[in-house]
Amino acid sequence: MQPLAWRNAMKEEKIPNIWYLMMILTAGLISVFDNVMNVVYMTTLPQEERNPLCSYIISEVGVEGFVCLKAASTILAVILMSALVYTRFRIVVVFVFIFQICLLLYLNLYTPDGMKFFDKDVFVPMESFFRFYLG
């Protein structure tokens, strides 16, 4: 009877953690998408970047250095969030996930005229992403 109780306790513990790990995976994939967009729009990124910190980094190390720095920080963030899942601070994962979802919406829906939810060009960033990988 003892092994069955232990197994049930493990199932109860793992189910919530799976959701946190899925949020981490999704946040990491959104960050990869964002970084691929940096490579796709490498020629115009120094002029088009909206984030002042990112603009400063690009001016100091170039787009190539920025992409490498962002890739390394994404890997580090995924590792740290994965470790947080098993602590009482795992709520941080939810906030990062929500921020990354907002970033994905911004990357795909932003135009100089505002957010366009039903615009014909709404899938251009996704098309650019897949065109980059498919050649």
C-alpha positions as CSV (number, residue, x, y, z in Angstrom):
1,M,0.0,0.0,0.0
2,Q,2.9,2.3,0.7
3,P,4.3,2.4,-2.9
4,L,0.8,3.2,-4.3
5,A,0.5,6.2,-1.9
6,W,3.9,7.4,-2.9
7,R,3.0,7.1,-6.6
8,N,-0.2,9.1,-6.1
9,A,1.7,11.8,-4.2
10,M,4.2,12.0,-7.1
11,K,1.5,12.3,-9.7
12,E,-0.2,15.1,-7.7
13,E,3.2,16.9,-7.4
14,K,4.1,16.5,-11.1
15,I,0.9,17.7,-12.7
16,P,1.3,21.4,-11.6
17,N,5.0,21.4,-12.4
18,I,4.3,20.2,-16.0
19,W,2.3,23.4,-16.6
20,Y,5.1,25.5,-15.3
21,L,7.6,23.6,-17.5
22,M,5.2,24.1,-20.5
23,M,5.1,27.9,-19.8
24,I,8.9,27.9,-19.7
25,L,9.1,26.1,-23.0
26,T,6.7,28.5,-24.6
27,A,8.5,31.5,-23.2
28,G,11.8,30.1,-24.5
29,L,10.3,29.5,-28.0
30,I,8.9,33.1,-28.1
31,S,12.4,34.3,-27.3
32,V,13.9,32.2,-30.0
33,F,11.3,33.7,-32.4
34,D,12.2,37.2,-31.4
35,N,15.9,36.5,-31.9
36,V,15.3,35.0,-35.3
37,M,13.4,38.2,-36.2
38,N,16.6,40.1,-35.1
39,V,18.5,38.1,-37.7
40,V,15.9,38.4,-40.4
41,Y,15.7,42.2,-40.0
42,M,19.4,42.5,-39.3
43,T,20.0,45.3,-41.8
44,T,17.2,47.6,-40.4
45,L,17.3,46.6,-36.7
46,P,19.8,49.3,-35.6
47,Q,17.3,52.0,-36.8
48,E,14.1,50.2,-36.0
49,E,14.7,48.8,-32.5
50,R,12.3,50.4,-30.0
51,N,13.9,49.3,-26.7
52,P,16.5,51.8,-25.6
53,L,18.6,49.2,-23.8
54,C,18.6,47.0,-26.8
55,S,19.5,49.9,-29.1
56,Y,22.4,50.8,-26.8
57,I,23.7,47.2,-26.9
58,I,23.4,47.1,-30.7
59,S,25.3,50.3,-30.9
60,E,28.1,48.9,-28.8
61,V,28.4,45.3,-30.1
62,G,26.4,45.3,-33.3
63,V,23.5,43.1,-34.2
64,E,25.6,40.0,-34.3
65,G,26.8,40.5,-30.7
66,F,23.2,41.4,-29.7
67,V,21.9,38.1,-31.1
68,C,24.6,36.1,-29.3
69,L,24.0,37.9,-26.1
70,K,20.2,37.4,-26.4
71,A,20.7,33.7,-27.2
72,A,22.9,33.2,-24.1
73,S,20.5,35.1,-21.9
74,T,17.6,33.1,-23.2
75,I,19.4,29.8,-22.3
76,L,20.3,31.2,-18.9
77,A,16.7,32.3,-18.2
78,V,15.3,28.9,-19.2
79,I,17.7,27.1,-16.9
80,L,16.9,29.5,-14.0
81,M,13.2,29.3,-14.5
82,S,13.4,25.5,-14.7
83,A,15.1,25.5,-11.3
84,L,12.5,27.8,-9.9
85,V,9.7,25.4,-10.7
86,Y,10.7,23.3,-7.8
87,T,10.8,26.2,-5.3
88,R,8.2,28.5,-3.7
89,F,9.3,31.2,-6.2
90,R,7.8,29.4,-9.2
91,I,5.2,32.1,-9.6
92,V,8.0,34.1,-11.4
93,V,7.5,31.7,-14.3
94,V,3.9,32.8,-14.8
95,F,4.9,36.5,-15.0
96,V,7.7,35.8,-17.5
97,F,5.3,33.7,-19.5
98,I,2.7,36.5,-19.6
99,F,5.4,39.0,-20.6
100,Q,6.6,36.7,-23.4
101,I,3.0,36.3,-24.7
102,C,2.6,40.1,-24.8
103,L,6.0,40.3,-26.6
104,L,4.7,37.8,-29.2
105,L,1.6,39.8,-29.7
106,Y,3.6,43.0,-30.1
107,L,6.0,41.4,-32.6
108,N,3.2,40.1,-34.7
109,L,0.5,42.8,-34.4
110,Y,2.4,46.1,-34.0
111,T,2.3,48.7,-36.8
112,P,3.1,52.4,-36.7
113,D,-0.6,53.0,-36.8
114,G,-1.2,50.9,-33.7
115,M,-2.1,47.3,-33.0
116,K,-3.8,45.6,-36.0
117,F,-5.7,42.5,-35.0
118,F,-7.4,41.7,-38.3
119,D,-4.9,43.3,-40.7
120,K,-3.9,41.3,-43.8
121,D,-0.2,41.6,-42.9
122,V,-0.6,40.1,-39.4
123,F,1.2,36.9,-40.4
124,V,4.2,38.6,-42.1
125,P,6.5,38.1,-39.1
126,M,5.6,34.4,-38.9
127,E,6.1,34.0,-42.7
128,S,9.5,35.6,-42.4
129,F,10.4,33.2,-39.6
130,F,9.5,30.1,-41.6
131,R,11.1,31.5,-44.8
132,F,14.3,32.0,-42.8
133,Y,14.3,28.4,-41.7
134,L,13.0,26.8,-44.9
135,G,15.4,28.8,-47.1
